[in-house]
Amino acid sequence: MIYPFRKFLPEWVSTLFSLKRPEGEIPKLTKADYTTGLHCEYHLWLNTYQRRSDFDPYEHQYISPKQKSRLRDLSNSFYPDSKNVRYSESETRKILTSGKGVRSACLETDKFSIKTEYILPNEEKPGTFEIVALKASTSFKKQHITEIAFQKFVTEESGFPVSKCTLIFVNSKFPFQGEIKIESFFVRKDVTEEVALKDKETKESAYSLYDLLSRKNLPSRYVSRLCSHPRNCSYPEICLTPKVPGDIFTLREGKEESGRLYDQGILHLKDIQEIESLTPRQKIQIQTMRTGLPHTNQKVFNEFFGKLKYPMYFLDFESINPPIPVYQNSFPFQHVPFLFSLHVVREDLSREPESFYYIEDGIVDPRKGILEKLQEWILPGGSILCFNDKFERRCLEESAAAFPEFKGWLKSIQDDFVDLAKPFWEYDYYHPDQKGSTSLKTILPVITGQTYKNLEIQSGQIANSEFLRAKTEPMSESEKSEIEKNLIEYCKLDTYAMVLILRKIKEWIEKPL
């Protein structure tokens, strides 16, 4: 559902924020601008002329520029005769005019600019060209068609007719055996017909968005599709003024319901009166916001704790999932664990647990190293606690598939797994400060007061990218050691956090709230 929060924005907002286009040349519309503008016209205009100081263009990109560069280097083997023009517009024109192909191509008109991996002469239709776009993905998506349609439009506006469009993406089933064979590693898909269906729409949208950029003030009329959810809005102080929502959009699984309530003028969960149609979790949220007190289902936690057995093993993995596999017998984008933390409570939860960890040593495949250590340290018959155990289970199963000698041990502990996240996911405990979230990093400070704020690495995504950088890019030994230390500290806190949370659960059982 798309929420039209502001069909018309009052003119006073432009005055209040001095949202005016700087004097000078209007920037050309790029592919990134085009896709941004299709999502939200205000986002495009504000990003261009009033960009936030903390704006990070790579914030939501999970593939590093280095990994993308390596993919491009591999795909070059498909087109060995293409000349690398390093995104030079003049060189691109010169070589295409001579009837030859280019890679790292760039074309511009007076209004538009594109960069693309390849523009090649289409030998099947002399005098026309093929655009080839490389995507760090395992399938083609609607967004890819939108992007290549814009590239085709600008290429043709630049005077080079396009008769074929091709997408290259990664084959997720490619088994890495130490060598990349590009014919089976990549998938090349002809998307000419899909792109042609968007020709008219693309041209109209491109000129409309360029017209938007040419305006001197933030447009007062709001005609874009807008955000799928206001929490995704990059400029809420503009787009949602003056009716700024309180916590209404933290309603769990409440996209449509939150939008409906917002349209009725309800900005806070505590102000919702009609709750009969809401889910049990949504009702719990509203109750806690009204009282300011947490909700605890004592019965569920009694049963949860009653099923636990000593010794208790608290387990967490960190993994990488690069598009180009690093380890033998792995696949593109497969999560391969490189680090685990294990805290062990033998018989008394109030005592400090034993702490173990393993991190890839650069000699042994980390999956084998992890399985060897865990087989030594985790014995059948206890309780293995994870926060969302599906991930740890999958890592172990896929690791044992690569090293089948550990399948017997893994089978012997399968019934010992306990998902500590489950009662929190079900809102058997919920605190108003959670704001709808049930992540470990939200639960820990709410229940114990401890946080991840003092760590250099504070998320699994950063851990993933930092280890991959240390594994595949040149750096000093001291920098590698620092990254390794930070990774271990982060992973250890994940498992110790579970110990602290379980202690709190034990307190609730012994001294009911």
N, C-alpha and C positions, 0 to 999 in steps of 0.2 A: 504494500500500500504506500502511496506517496501522499504526504500531507501538505496541502496548500496553506501553510501557516499565515502567509501574508500575501493576499492577492494584490494589494496595493500598499506601498510603503509611504507613509506620510512624508511630505517634502521637508518637514523640519528635521528629519533624521540627517539628510544631506548637509544641512546647515550646521547642525550640532557637531557632526564629526568632520566637517570640512572635507567632504569626500569629493575632491575635484581631480580631474586628470591634469598632470603636470603639462606645462607648455612644451611643445616640441613635437618630434616625429612620432606618429602612432606606431607602436611595435607590430611586427608581422605576426599573424596567427599561426602558431605551431601545432603539431599533432597533439602535444600535451595540453595546450590551450583549448584546442577543439574538443577533446574528450571532457575536459573540466567544464567547459561551457555547456555541453550537452547535459551534464549532470546538474549544474547550477550556474546560471548566468551571473549571479552576484559574486559567486566564488571566483569566476574568471575575472571579472572587472576589479575586484578587490585584490586578488593575487597579483594583478598586473600593475596596479597603481597605488595600492595602500597595503602592501603585503606585511603581515605580522613579522616582527623582528625575530621571532623564534621559529619561523617557517622552515620546515625541513622537507625538501622535495623527495627524499628517500625514506621518509618516516614509515610508510606502509609497504615498502618494498622488501621482500624477504630473500631476494637473490642479490648478492653483492655485485657491484660493477665489475669486480675481478672475475667472478664466475661467468657473468654475461660475456666478458671479453674472451674467455677461454672457449665458450660455446661458439662465438663468432669465428675464432681461429680454426676450430674444427670444421665448421660449415664451409669455410673457404675452399676446402678440398673439392666440393661439388662444382665450383666455378673457378678453376685454376687460371683461366685466361682473363678473368675480370681484373681491372686495375684498381688498386687501392688509392683513392683520391683524398682520403682523410677528411671527408666532409667539406671539401673545397667546392663551392658552387660553380666557379668558373671552370675548374677542371672537369667537373661532372658534365657540364654542358658541352665542353670541347670534345670529350671522348664519346659521349652519346651521339653527338652530331656526326662523328666519324664512323658511326655504326658499330662501335665496340661496347663491351659491358664494363660497368664500374661496381666496386663495392665501397662501403662507407660513403654512400652517395648523398648529395645535398642539392636541392633545387629550390629556387625562390621566384616569386612574382612580386609585384609591388605590394601585395596584401598578405601573401601566404608563404610559409617556409616549411620544408620537410627534410628529415634525414631518414634514410632507410638502409638496410643492409646491402641490397643489391638491386640494380636496374640493368637489365640485360636485353640485347636485341632478341626478338622472337623470330627464330628462323622459319617457323611455320607460316608466319605472316610478315613478310619483309616490309621494312619501314615502320614497324610497330615494336613495342617493348613489353618486357615482362618485369613486374615488380615482385621481389622475393623478400618476405619479412620473416625474421627469426624470432621465435618466442620461447622464453625459458619456462615452458609449460609441457604437460604430458597430453594435452588435447587442445583442439581449437575451440575458442569461445566466441560468443556474439561480439564481445568487445574487440576481439582481434579483427573481425570483419569491418567494424566501424573504423578502426584505425587504418587498415589497409585501403579502405574506400577513400579516406581523406588523402592518403598518399597518392592514390591513383588520380584523384581530382587535381591535386596540385601539379603532378607530373604532366598531365594533359594541359593544364593551364599554362605550363611552362613551354609547351610546344612539342611534347613528345607523346604521341598516341600510345595508349596502353591496351594490349589485347589479351594479356594473361596476368593473373595474380596467383601467387603461390605462398603458402605458409609452411614454414619448417618448425616442427616442434619435436620434443624428445620422446622416444619410445620407452615407456616406463617398464616394459618387460625385457629390456636389453640386459642380458647377464654379463656383468663385467668380469673378465678373466685376465685383467692386466693390460689390455689393449682395447682402444676404441675403434670399432669398425663402423665408419660413418653411415654406410648403407643400411645397417640394421640399428644403429644408435638413433638416427633421426628418422622422422616421418615427414615426407613432403606431400602436401595436399593441395590440389588445384581448387582454388576458391573463386575462380573467375565469375561463375554464374551468381554466387551469393553476393559478391561485390557489385556486380552489374545492377542488381535489384536495388541497391542503395545509391545509385548515381545521382538521381534527381534530388533525393532527400539530402544527400551530402552537400551538393552545390548550394542548395537553398540555406542549409544550416550554416555552412562556412561563411557565406556572405552576410547572413544575419548576425553571426557572432563577431565578425569584423566590424560591422556597423555598431555593435554594442561597444567595442573598444574605442571607437572614434568619438563617442559621446564625452562631453566635458564633465558631466556630473554622473554620480551613481544613478542609474535609471530609476525613476519612481515607480514604473510599472513592473510588476514581478510576474514574468510569464514562463519561467523555467519549470522543469519537472521537480526540482527541489530534492532535498535529502530524503533518503528512505527512513531516516530516524534523526531527530534533532541532536542527539548525542554525537552524531557524525558531523555536525555543522562546524565549520572552521571559523565562522564569524557570527556566533549566536548573539553577540551584543548589537549586531546590526539587523540580522534577519528576524530575530524574535522580539525586537523592540516594538512597542512598549510592553507587550504582554509576555514577560519573561517567565517561562515555566519554573516552578520550584522543583519538586521531586517527582512530578507526575510521570515522567518518562523513565523512571527507574522501576516501574511496575514490571514484575517478572513476566516474561512472555506476553507483554501487553502492548505490542506495537499498534494494532488496530484500536484496542480499547483506550490506550493512552491518547491517541489522536482524537478519538471521539470525545473523551472527557475534556481535552484541551480546547476543542472547538466549543464546548459548553461553558468555558470559562473556569474550569476546575484546574488549578495549578499545583495543588498539593494532595498527596495521598490521604492525609487525615481528613480532608474535606469531602471525600467520596461518601455519599449517603447510600446509594443503591449498590449493595454488594452481593445480592443473591446470585447473580449470574456469573460472578467471578470464581476463579479456581481456588482451591484451599490455600495454595501458597500466596496468592494475591490477597486473600483475606487476612492471612497472617501478617503480611507486610503492612496492611492498613492498620491492623490492631496495634502493632508495635509503634507505628508512627503516631498514633493517637495517645498511647500511654507513655512512650519514651522508654519502655522497658523491653528486655529481650523475651522472646517466646522460647520455652523449652518443653519438649515432649519427654517427660521423665521416664515414662514406660519404655519408649523406644531405646533410650540410652541405657536403661537397666538391662534390657535384652541384648543390646549391642555389647556391653561390657561382659555380660554373662557368658557370651560365646567365645571370648578371647582365651587363649591358652599361652602359658609361659613355655619356653622363652618367646618373647615378642621381638620380631625383627622389623625395623622401620627402614624401608627401602625406597630409594629414588635414583633414577637414571638421568643423565644428560646425554643428548644425542646430536648428530649432524645428519642432514638429509640433502646433500648437494645434488645438483642436476648431473654433474659428472662424478661418477662413483670414485671413491678413494680406496676402497678395500675390495679384494678379490671376492667373488661370489656374492656381490651385492648388486643392487639395481639403482637406476636413477631415481632420486628423490626418496629412496628408502631410508627410514630412520635407523641409523646404526649407533648403538650406545658406545660412548668412549670413556664414560666416567660413571661410577656409582658411589653413593654414600650409604652406609649401613650403620644404624644404631641398634644395639642389642640390649634388651632388658631381660635378665635371666629369671628373676623371681620377685623383684620388688620394684614397682613403678616409681616409687618415691626416691630411689637411689639413682645416682648418675649412671647413664647407660655406657656400655662399651662402644667405642667408635671405630669403624673400619671404612676404608675407601680404596678404590682402585682407579687409576687413570692410565690411559693408553701410554705405553712406554716407547713407542716407535719401533719395537722389535716384533712383538707378538700381535696378531690381529686382536683388537680390543674385545671383540665378542668372545673369543676363546679365553682371553685373560680374565674377563668378567665371569664367565661360566666356571672357570677353574677356581677362582676365589670364592664365589658364592656357594659352590658345591662344598667347599671346605668350611665355610662359616655358617651356612644355613642348613640345618638338619630337619628332616620331616617331623611333623607332630606339633610344632609351635604355631604361632600366628604371624603371618607376613603382612604388615600393614603398609599400604600405599595410599596416596591421595589421588584418586581416580586410577584404579589399578589396571584398567584396560591397556594403558600405555606400557607399563612395566611388563605385563603379561605378553604383549605383542613383541616387545624387544627380546624377551627371553625365548619365545617360540621361534622367532625368525633367526635368532642367534644359534639356537639348537638345530635349526634346519641346515645352517651352514656347517655346524660341528655336531653331527648326530650322536657322537659318543656321550653327549650330555643329556640325551632325551630321556633316559631312564631316571636320572636324578630329577629332571624337571617334572616328569609325570608324578614322582613321589611327593612333590610339594604342591601340586596343583590345587588341592582342596584346602590348603592352608592360607590362601590369600584372603585378605579382608580389606574392603574399600572404605577407608576412613572418610572419604568425601560423601558417601551415600547419605548419612543422616543430615548433613548440611545441605546437600542438594535437595533433599525432600523438605527442607525447612523445619526439621525436628528441632533444630536450634536456629533462631534467626534474631539478629540484633539490628535495630534501625540504622546503625552506622554502616551496615553492609551495603546499603543502597542497591539492593537486588543482586549483588555479586555473591558467589559462593566459592571463589578461588581461595587457595591456601594463603595467598598474600593478603587477602582481605580478612579471612577468618583469624589468622594469627594475632594481629594487633587488637582486634575486637575482643578476643577471648583472653589474651595474655598480656597485652600492652607492648609486646616486642614487635619489631619491624625489620625490614630488609634495607632500611635507608642508609645504614653505614657501610654497606657492601659496595665494592667497585662494580660487581655484576649483580643486577637486580631482576633479571628475567631470563627465562629459558631461551628466548630468541637471541638475546645478546650472548648467552653462553654458547649457543650454536655457532653464531657468526665469529666469535672470538677464537674458538678452538679451530674452526675451519681456516681462519686466517693464519693461525700459528702453524697449522698442518701443511698448508699449500703455498704460503707466501714467504719470501725471504724476510728474516728478522734476526736480531741478535739473540744469543742464548739467554741473556738477562731479561729481555722482553718476554721470551717464551716462558721463562721461569715465573715471571710476575703474572702472566696470564694463567698459567697452571695453578698457582697459589690462589688466585681470585676465583677460579672455577671450583676448586675444592671447597673453599669457604662457602660459596653460594650453595653448592650441592649439600654440604653438611647441614646448613641451616634448614634446608627443606626437610630433612629427616628429623632433625632435632625439634623443629616446629611441631611435627606430629607427636613427638613425645610430650611436649608441653601441653598440647591440646588434649591428649588422652589423659593427662594428669587432671586437667580441669573437669573432664567428663567424670572421672573417678570422684572428684570432690562433689559434683552435682548428685551423684548416686548416694554418697555417704551423708551429705548434708543437703537435702532437697531444697531448691530455691523457693 
